[in-house]
Structure formats: structure tokens, C-alpha cells
Amino acid sequence: MPDTNLEKPLDGPPDETDINLRAYLSRLSDEQLREYDPGWSDQQVMQWDGNFRSDGALMLVCCERDIEIEEYRTVLEEHIRRRGI
């Protein structure tokens, strides 16, 4: 059964950025998430998502820190597992 508290990290207390990233991923459709391929290059992942800035960070508002592609991929893959996709 999928984990229903998808905005809470598994490994400790979250900061505002942790919560915002997970909330952002929660709004992606199952269909889009099924398209994700962990073998893609970072550039392919950024194009697939379509919400990365030209400097390589995810474009999110109200964040304490930038979300770079490595963190994005780690949290995305965790999110897909927790969501049961």
C-alpha cells in the first residue's frame, strides 16, 4: 500500500524546501511519473519535468534553498516508490 504522507521525508525532520519539493511531486500525475526513466541524463530529467531554471535548480517558490538535480532525482525516485507507481 502506498505511503499517504508523501510530503514528509523518511529520514528526519523536514525543512520548508523538503515539504515544498514533495508537495510539488505529489501534484505530478501517475501517467507522467510512469514515464520517468532513472537511466536518463540529468538534462533529460530536467526537460521531462520542464520546471528547471537555466542555472539548473528546480523552480519552486518559498524555498529556503535551491533544489539541484541530484536531490530532485533522489526525492523523485523515493516519491515514486512511496506512491506505489
NORPEKA-V970768 format. One record per pair of residues at least 4 apart in sequence whose C-alpha atoms are under 6 Angstrom apart, sorted by the first residue. I is the first residue (numbers start at 1). J is the second residue. D is the distance in Angstrom with one decimal. If there is no record, write none. Layout:
I;J;D  I;J;D
This chain:
2;82;5.3  2;83;4.8  2;84;5.0  3;82;5.1  7;19;5.2  7;22;4.7  7;23;5.5  14;18;5.5  17;63;4.8  17;64;5.8  40;44;5.7  46;50;5.9  46;52;6.0  51;59;5.7  52;56;6.0  52;57;5.6  52;58;4.3  52;59;5.3  53;57;5.5  53;59;5.8  57;66;5.9  57;67;5.3  57;68;4.7  58;67;5.5  69;73;6.0  72;76;5.9  75;79;5.9  79;83;5.9  80;85;5.5
